[in-house]
Amino acid sequence: MPKATEGDFSVLHGLVTTELTNRIRKGEDCATADLKAAIDWLTKNNITGVATDGTPLKALLDGLTDGDKDFVERLTT
């Protein structure tokens, strides 16, 4: 069996990203495992975000009522 090409991996990357995005957008069909998979996918692909005003990440940070907000903020910057 021949080795996968860079193009093969690119297609797979796109499919996984699209599938995770679709599951999360549907909402009611999104399981905790889907969110975990998306977080892992972002992490493995070195995707980060900055919690600036008006962004969903900032809204998430502002919505945290339990835990250490300063710790979470340091993680997002």
C-alpha positions in Angstrom: 0.0 0.0 0.0 1.5 3.4 -1.0 2.1 6.0 1.6 -0.3 8.9 2.0 0.7 12.1 0.2 0.6 15.6 1.6 -2.5 16.1 -0.5 -4.2 13.1 1.2 -3.4 14.6 4.6 -4.7 18.0 3.5 -8.0 16.5 2.4 -8.3 14.6 5.7 -7.5 17.8 7.7 -10.2 19.6 5.8 -12.8 16.8 6.4 -12.1 16.6 10.1 -12.2 20.3 10.6 -15.5 20.6 8.6 -17.1 17.7 10.5 -16.2 19.1 13.9 -17.4 22.5 12.9 -20.7 21.1 11.6 -21.3 19.1 14.8 -20.7 22.2 17.0 -22.9 24.4 14.9 -25.8 22.0 15.1 -25.8 22.4 18.8 -28.3 19.7 19.9 -26.3 17.0 18.2 -23.0 18.1 19.7 -21.8 15.9 22.5 -19.2 16.8 25.1 -16.8 14.4 23.3 -17.2 16.5 20.1 -16.2 19.7 22.0 -13.2 17.8 23.5 -12.2 16.6 20.1 -12.4 20.1 18.6 -10.3 21.5 21.5 -7.7 18.7 21.0 -7.8 19.4 17.2 -7.1 23.1 17.7 -4.4 22.3 20.2 -2.6 19.8 18.0 -2.7 22.3 15.1 -1.3 25.1 17.3 -4.4 27.3 17.0 -4.8 29.8 19.7 -7.0 32.7 20.5 -6.9 36.0 22.3 -9.8 37.0 24.5 -10.4 40.5 23.2 -13.6 42.5 23.6 -16.5 41.3 21.4 -15.0 37.8 20.7 -16.6 34.5 21.7 -13.5 33.6 23.7 -13.9 36.8 25.8 -17.6 36.0 26.3 -16.6 32.6 27.5 -14.0 34.0 29.9 -16.5 36.6 31.2 -19.1 33.8 31.7 -16.8 31.8 34.0 -18.1 32.1 37.6 -16.2 29.3 39.1 -12.5 28.9 39.3 -9.7 31.3 38.9 -10.4 33.9 36.1 -6.9 35.3 36.2 -5.5 31.8 35.6 -7.8 31.3 32.6 -7.0 34.7 31.2 -3.2 33.9 31.4 -3.9 30.8 29.4 -5.7 32.7 26.7 -3.1 35.4 26.2 
